[in-house]
Amino acid sequence: MSNKNPFEIRSDMLQLAKEYMDQQTKMNVDFATKMFEAGEKSAEELKTAMTPYTMDELMEKAKEMYSFVSEKK
């Protein structure tokens, strides 16, 4: 078992959150692109799907993922 300090655990959670958000963004863009090509999405909807996530959104996802580590039940 690894003995990571709290900083390392939070860093890992931030990395996991970034990977999750990157994958989610890629999936959204791929889906919106296919729908646009099929004529079911407008250019504006495609542009919205391509808008990158913000740092605040990334931090919120990292906090959400970290909560199971920090909660003592």
Secondary structure, DSSP 8 states (H G I E B T S, - for coil): -----HHHHHHHHHHHHHHHHHHHHHHHHHHHHHHHHTTSS-HHHHHHHTS---HHHHHHHHHHHHHHHH---
